Each structure stands twice: as C-alpha cells, then as structure tokens.
Amino acid sequence: MDGLKPGDPRYLKRRVKVCSLDVHPTEKALVVHYEVEATILGELGDPMVGERKECQKIVRLRSLNANTDTSSLARKVVEECRLIHPSKLREVEQLLFYLQNRKQSNDNQEKKHISPRDFKPYTGVELDEEASIGSIDEYIELLYEDIQDKIRGATLIFQLARNPDNLEELIQNETVLGALARVLREDWKQSVDLATTIIYVFFCFSSFSQFHGLVTHFKIGALCMNIIEHELKRYDLWQDELQKKKKAYEELSENQNLKKEHEKSLRKYQSLLIKQEQLLRVALCLLLNLAEDTRTELKMRNRNIVHMLVRLLDREDGDLLLMVVSFLKKLSIFLENKNDMAETLAVEKLAQLVPCEHEELLSTTLRLLLNLSFDTSLRSQMVRASFVPKLSSLLADDGQRQLSMCILYHISMDDRFKSMFADTDCIPQLMKMVFDRGEEKIDVELISLCINLAANKSNAQVMCEGTGLKMLMKRAVKLKDVLVMKMIRNLSQHNGPTKSLFLDHVGDLAAQISEQEAEEFVIECLGTLANLTIPDLDWELVLKEYNLVPYLKNRLKPGSAEDDLILEVVIMIGTVSTDDSCAAMLAKSGIIPALIVLLNAKQEDDEFVCQILYVFYQMVFHEATRDVIIKDTQAPAYLIDLMHDNNAEIRKVCDNTLDIIAECDEEWRNKIRTEKFRWYNGQWLEMVENRQMDETGEPFLYGEDGESFGNRDLLERPDLFYSPDGIISVDGAISPEFCMDFQSRELGQTGYSVPDQEDVTLSAYGFRPYEDFFSNYTTASR
C-alpha cells in the first residue's frame, strides 16, 4: 500500500456522529446536534492528530402549519437532511407533531420581528445574482466605487450576513466591517438605500450578544442615532412643504398646474416616506439589540431616544410602529424613561393604536401601557385619553383580555376613576366571565378588578342588577370563595337600594360564622354583616337563631384568633348594638368587661381602640344599657383617659360618649369637667403650684385641715385662683366654662395665658404629672 501524502484526500479523515434531535425553542424548526471528529493520518495511515467539535444544524420548516401532514413532512426531512438517519423517522414525526401543536408565546411573537432571516433587502436594491462567501474580496472592492456599486456590494454582503453561519467568517476578514462602517459614515446622506443596506448588515451582527462589542467598536449605534435624528427633521420639512402646497392649491383650486404639482409632490413624498421608514425601522432594531447593555441604553437616553420614539408614534407603517412600541416597552421599566414618556404625552399618542387590526402591535402596545399604568399620573392620562371604554371593548378578545384587564385593574385602584366604569359595558362583561367560570377557580386578575369596582356605589348597582347578587352569594357560600365574598362585602357597604337586597341573604351569611369555617372566609362574612345597617333588620332574632353571642364573646379574648377576625367581631358588635334589645343582650352576656380587657391588650392599635369606644357609645346611647356602662364598669374612666388621644376619630367618639354620660350622671359629670379643666389649664396650674412651692415650701401642699390637695377635687382649691380680682365667688367655686371664656380676654393680661390645645405636647399614653389627683377613682392608661 502506498503511503499517504499531504494533499491526498485520505490524508484527513472526518467522521460525523449525530447525537440528538430537538425542537427549536422559538421557531418552527428542528435542531440537529452532531459531532465532527477530524483525524490527521500519518504517511502510513495511522492517526496522528485528532480533534472533536460539537455542532448543530437548524432545519427550518417554513411550510409547517395546522393542516400539514406531519408523516409526509418527516419523510421529506429525513430524505433531504443527510445528518438524520432513516431510523430516526419516527422521532422526527413526533417532534413535528409537537411543533405543529405548540402555542406561540407572546414573548416569542414580540421577538419575531428582529430575526435577521425575516428581513428582506429593500425592493429597490434586489439583485439577481447570488452572493458567495468566496467572493467577499470582490464585494469589498465595490465599496470603493461609485454609489451604485457601493449599494450592490453592500447588498451582496448583506445576503451573506443573513445566514448566521457566515458571520464568524465575515468577522475574520478584517477589512469588510471597517469598509462598511466607513462608507456608512461618509455616504449615508447621499443614499437612503445604501444606508439602509449597510445598517442591515450590522443589525445581523447585533442580533447576537457576542458581537455587540464589535458593533460598538465601529460606533454604529451613535451613527444610527444621528441618522434617526436627521430623518425626523427631514420628515418635518416634508410635512411643511406639503402643507404649503396644499394651502396654495386650496386657495386657487381652479389652477390645474398647482393641482398637478401638489399631486406630484404627494407621490414623491409617499415614495420617500416608504424608504425612510424602512431605514428607521432597521436602525431602531439595531439600537434595541444594543440596548441589552444598560450602559448603552443610558447613553441612548441621554441623547433623547424616548423623545424620538414618541415622535415616531404618529407614523402609519405597522412594522415601524411595532418596532417603536417594542423599544418604548423595554425603556419603560426605568423611572427616568417613564418620566420622559409622561413629559412627551406618549399615552395620548398610544391611544390611536388601541384598538387596531395589527394584532402583534396591539398586544405590544397593551404591554407598554401596563408598564406605564403603575404610575398614578400616567393612569390619569389614560383616563383622559378614553382608555377605559377602549380597554373594555377588548375584554371580548381572548388574545388581549388579560392585558386589558390588568390595565383596567390599575386604573380602578384610584377612587376618582371607579365611577367611569359604570358608563361602559365593562361590568356586564366581567360579571358574565365570573358566572361562566362555574365551579372553576376565577382568574385573580378578573376577581381583583371586580373587588375594586364593587367599592363604588354606581358600579355596585350595576353588579347587583337582576340576579347578580344572588348568583354571587350562591357561588361564595357553596365554594367558600373568599375573594368573591370580599367582593360581596364591598357591595354591602353602599346605602340605598343595594343594601336592602342583602335582607334575603342575612341568614346565609350568619350561618357561615362558626368555629369550623376558615378564618379568612368568616372575616369577610362578618364584615358583610357589619355593613348591614338596615332599620328593618331584626338583629336580635339573628343573634338568637344562629347562636352568635357565645362566638362573638369567645373571639374577643386576645390571642383567640387573628387580629383581623377579632377586629371584625368588635365592628359586628358595634353594628348590632344599634338595636336596644341586642345591646341589652350583649351587656348581660358580659361582653363589656371582655371589651375592656381587649382595649388594654390593643391600646396601641388605634383601629381597635376606636371601634371598642364606638361600642361603648352605642351602649350608653340606649337607656337599657346606659346604667350598666356607667355604674357596673370602668368604661367611663377609660373614656376620660382617652379623650385627649392623638387620633382625631378617637377623640370624637370619646367626646360624644362622655357628653351622654355627663347628662345622665352627676358624679361623672364633675369628673369629666375637672379633667377638661385640668387639660385646658394644665400649664397655668403647674406654674401656680411651682410658685407656691418656691415661696412657702412644703406646708402649702396641705389644706387647713392637713389634708393633701391631691385627695381633693381640683376645683375646690381656692389658692389656685386670683380672688382679689373678683374672679371666683365667695365659696371659691369656679366653672371650667368661665375660665375658658376668661383666658382669651383677661387672663392673658396677667402673663399666665393658656396655650391652645394643639400646642400641648401631652399624651394620653403613659405617665402624667397630674395623675395623683385621680386617686379617688380608677384611670385607664394606654
């Protein structure tokens, strides 16, 4: 056997081994993974050097659709692709079947438009010849000729760049990209076709992250920004020129020459516009790819990329608009870009795209609006741009329903805009969706929107029309659906005809209040019942029939349940206490001492304190329970201690309750007056006491009989007043009302003016300097 020599085809031995088949993650294509093992043989045929490389081949299936016969297509794929062995036919058929039935995700649909293979050369520069990687040097030479040759050379290079397999080889040729960048920098203003084709080439490289550094090295991104800015100015000049010719034609409509000139200019404008929009589209695609690096994106933002994109929203080309909206969507996740969009009124321009026939553009626009809807001011712009009815009309579209619902949910978070939904067909559609779910779980976006809208009175009336409330109650009770019950609770808070509809469902709600039900479901049922302040409702009958009093009393114990449940129990007690007989029943059951214990335990929680005090107010309001509160409990003492609380609502409830107590009980009336006097004159009293201590010392802390003033009524201490001025009567008595009137006139002249209540930095919580004066009865502290 003769020895092998270099150049002999047997000198290099190659072997291909197919490893696996898979489907492409985003495209309708098969991916063939294989290994190439290359071995260099010696002169005697023995292996000397070996190398193994993993490769893959993508088999694109452009003809694959819902009606394709996968068996026939599988046979064709196996026949034409030598890498796939005939034994793999069954596997190929299964993969094709999977691809045929795979749903295209929205994200993949958005990315589809930036795939290099989806681009075709502009119609004005299509060539009959086929590009070859071996002729790359000839194409580079064309870039040094005139404009037409440059266009031809760039177009042939673009044909090569469209195939990702050629990119590595193009990079290895150091001249080609440098020449293209030079031609683009020098000649882009001379030919739109040339600029478009060269940017196409660099776009192919920008589609792969590993080549971004190369594109940035030639400053193609900055050049594209310049091109976009220039083209926007050109567009404005075209518009001005067209407007002038149109105006001249309209003023002299009988002049046929002006008419022909205007029509000629319009045709020329339309032709130029098509080329310009193609250029803008590919330039934006390239910039969007480069914006993967946030540092590069920041540079674009500093050059007002957002303002440029918003200006392009006025265009009509669907593909360009899709690119613009996609770019804005990516930028919108950053605060600075979002603020720029608010400043340029981007939302108003987006309104013309919703709805539209371009499904992908519509979906991308909704995603952008969803990002922007997290901002309160931009939600206001959406409402002004009539997005509520626009989005409501899209709820019937399965493809856009979820996005529309999410945006509407964000809008519904603002109470100012809730009422606008009542004038659209949004609520009937939402109710239909809820009922159509049957016993299946309702989508969280749907029920969340319903819960928000139910908080508005007008919307609630629409929701409860017909059998709406009955159907909701049926679903909530049967499925123990917490979110639907939360929606019902919101519906129950509105006065008027809506609340009266709940009379038929009180029994169903009361039956759910038990130890066996889940706490979160019981919370919503209690909250709904607590909202039912209906005169015709017999609460005593409800409490007895469903044996609710023991449950309510047990749940008042601190730690017996979650705070949310205990709070709803307190609110429920406050609601049923509006009825005389119910208030008496609760008082006899020992609920008031339980409330006082709870008040001590939750003294730092203003909501608990306020609701417990409201129960006390209801109890003293009724004659049947008034004596129980005043004489059998220490509730009045707690009220006195809390009447100067920092919370305005707590002070209001305390004042109203103490006013009733003061009218009915003389002893508590004096104590209340004393505390009010002490509060309003605290600083003056402290100054008088300190002066007496300094001048006379210890003996003046006691009266003539040796009794400490700390054990006597404050208003019976005549030494604290200026008797020589005739302020007090002979017996030393003085009323707080008199002092309050006096302090604003004469007392200020003496130098002992009393500060306004808001200026006193005393607290109802903790230690008080004057607390010893209450030694004759118990006080509460928070």
MOKA-V612666 format. One record per backbone hydrogen bond with DSSP energy under -1.0 kcal/mol. CO is the residue of the C=O (numbers start at 0). NH is the residue of the N-H. Records with the same first field share a line. If there is no record, write none. Layout:
CO=NH  NH
//
This chain:
4=7
7=10
10=40
12=38
14=36
16=34
19=32
21=30
26=28
27=60
28=23
29=58
30=21
31=56
32=18  19
33=54
34=16
35=52
36=14
37=50
38=12
39=47  48
41=44
42=3
45=41
48=39
50=37
52=35
54=33
56=31
58=29
60=63
64=67
68=72
69=73
70=74
71=75
72=76
73=77
74=78
75=79
76=80
80=83
84=87
85=88
87=91
88=92
89=93
90=94
91=95
92=96
93=97
94=98
95=99
96=100
97=101
104=108
105=109
106=110
107=111
110=113
111=114
114=117
115=118
121=124
131=134
132=135
134=138
135=139
136=140
137=141
139=142
140=143
141=144
145=149
146=150
147=151
148=152
149=153
150=154
151=155
152=156
153=157
154=158
155=159
156=160
157=161
159=162
162=165
163=166
165=169
166=170
167=171
171=173
174=178
175=179
176=180
177=181
178=182
179=183
180=184
181=185
182=186
183=187
186=189  190
190=194
191=195
192=196
193=197
194=198
195=199
196=200
197=201
198=202
199=203
200=204
201=205
202=206
204=207
207=210
208=211
210=214
211=215
212=216
213=217
214=219
215=218
218=222
219=223
220=224
221=225
222=226
223=227
224=228
225=229
226=230
227=231
228=232
229=233
230=234
231=235
232=236
233=237
234=238
235=239
236=240
237=241
238=242
239=243
240=244
241=245
242=246
243=247
244=248
245=249
246=250
247=251
251=254
254=258
255=259
256=260
257=261
258=262
259=263
260=264
261=265
262=266
263=267
264=268
265=269
266=270
267=271
268=272
269=273
270=274
271=275
272=276
273=277
274=278
275=279
276=280
277=281
278=282
279=283
280=284
281=285
282=286
283=287
284=288
285=289
286=290
288=291
289=292
292=296
293=297
294=298
295=299
296=300
297=301
299=304
300=303
303=307
304=308
305=309
306=310
307=311
309=312
310=313
311=314
316=320
317=321
318=322
319=323
320=324
321=325
322=326
323=327
324=328
325=329
326=330
327=331
330=333
333=337
334=338
335=339
336=340
337=341
338=342
339=343
340=345
344=348
345=349
346=350
349=352
350=353
356=358
357=361
358=362
359=363
360=364
361=365
362=366
363=367
364=368
365=369
366=370
367=371
368=372
371=374
374=378
375=379
376=380
377=381
378=382
379=383
380=384
381=386
382=385
385=389
386=390
387=391
388=392
391=394
393=396
396=400
399=403
400=404
401=405
402=406
403=407
404=408
405=409
406=410
407=411
410=413
413=416
416=419
417=420
418=421
420=423
424=428
425=429
426=430
427=431
428=432
429=433
430=434
431=435
434=437
436=439
442=446
443=447
444=448
445=449
446=450
447=451
448=452
449=453
451=454
452=455
455=459
456=460
457=461
458=462
459=463
464=467
466=470
467=471
468=472
469=473
470=474
471=475
472=476
473=477
474=478
480=484
481=485
482=486
483=487
484=488
485=489
486=490
487=491
489=492
490=493
495=499
496=500
498=501
499=502
501=504
504=508
505=509
506=510
508=511
509=512
511=513
517=521
518=522
519=523
520=524
521=525
522=526
523=527
524=528
525=529
528=531
530=532
531=533
533=536
536=538
537=541
538=542
539=543
540=544
541=545
542=547
547=551
548=552
549=553
550=554
552=555
553=556
556=559
561=565
562=566
563=567
564=568
565=569
566=570
567=571
568=572
569=573
570=574
571=575
572=576
574=577
575=578
578=582
579=583
580=584
581=585
582=586
583=587
584=588
585=590
586=589
589=593
590=594
591=595
592=596
593=597
594=598
595=599
596=600
597=601
601=604
604=608
605=609
606=610
607=611
608=612
609=613
610=614
611=615
612=616
613=617
614=618
615=619
616=620
621=625
624=628
625=629
626=630
633=637
634=638
635=639
636=640
637=641
641=644
646=650
647=651
648=652
649=653
650=654
651=655
652=656
653=657
654=658
655=659
656=660
657=661
658=662
659=663
660=664
664=668
665=669
666=670
667=671
668=672
669=673
670=674
671=675
672=676
673=677
674=678
675=679
676=680
680=684
681=685
682=686
683=687
684=688
685=689
686=690
687=691
688=692
689=693
690=694
691=695
696=699
697=700
698=701
700=708
702=705
706=702
707=710
708=711
712=715
713=716
716=719
717=720
720=722
721=724
722=725
728=731
732=728
734=738
735=739
736=740
737=741
738=742
741=744  746
745=748
746=749  751
747=750
755=758
756=759
767=770
769=772
770=773
771=774
773=776
//
